[in-house]
């Protein structure tokens, strides 16, 4: 067995400490390893209620629904309509072509007039203070010309208005999928603090903070609401990575970036197994699912292969637990809390029961040794989390 993938409790506590310290830096100033991007969608104690349209653009898949949000519960009234955007390799979609397709999806739903729009847009953006977001770049095989540097919500609403579409956008709020998970969790469970967690193809976290805890946007703010903060935690560079992590990073499209994501998420775990055991017969295109099969299924070619696969999975879970522990320690400095709700999304986190169990048990042990034994963490899965979170955002004032 490779001892390189084993992390002791002391090492995990150091990872948690560095996660907390680097997050503090990201909250203070721009350009840090952990970006800490505020989303200007105020969270208030009263749960929003109302009817609205929600749209989720993740990868090239689009979902759209008319929903009713009432006392934290989401009811889907129309839809969801689901469609995959047809894209051609190395060809950008034209802006009008792209917006026409989104408008067509809305039209096929036949939503009521006068509704606000909650828009989950899972691409790199810079949120603006009016609740919209400026597109920074396209990823995930999709590219649309003449869009970078522009507000994504404004572009869609403007197109609907100019082309006399059957449905007009009265107000739009734009969030990403991690913030959607955070807001969805806040809408379904009572707790003292909330974390949105993605562990799937990639990984990220989002938290809710008072503006006064985000010095780079507000010094000594007297506001009573909180704001969601997209940490972009996949870019965290934890200590104690291995030579195999270095090899994987060097061969990646963005060397030196997203080191935490490359050690944790489903896109990379099979590559790590193959690098550390070249003779392993594994289809790396299956990602974490193939590693789970080796670790807990019947596909391992040897006991050594099974143990190595399990160690890679358990390290991923340990890193996730340490990152959560670091964020909890940071939040505890500013508020009293006993119950932390963690709304988790992603095929790695929910892909095998052993993964969630490992995260839970490791997190409990770490909090105990970090002097936070009184904090209880509850992991939850929220149905239609992106639509639910987008609805909460879309109804926020």
Buried (B, 14 or more C-beta within 10 A) or exposed (E): EBEBBBBEBEBBBBBBBBBBBBBBBBBEEEEBBBBBBBBBBBBEEEBBEEBBBBBBBBBBEBBBBBBBBEEBEBEBEBBBBEBEBEBEEEEBBEBBEBBBBBBEBBBEBEBEEEBBBBBBBBBBBBBBEBBBBBBEEBEBEBBBBEBEEEBBBBBBBBBBEEEEBBBEBEBBBBBBBBBBBBBBBBBBBEBBBBBBBBBBBBBBBBBBBBBBBBBBBBEEBEEEBBBBBBBBBBBBBBEBBBEBBBBBBEEBEEEEBBBBBBBBBBBBBBBBBBBBBEEBEBEBEEBBBBBBBBBBBEBBEEEEBBBBBBBBBBBBBBBBBBBBBBBBBBBBEEEEBEBBBBBBBBBBBBBBEBBBEBBBEBBBBBBEBBEBEEBBBEBBBBEBBBBBBBBBBBBBE
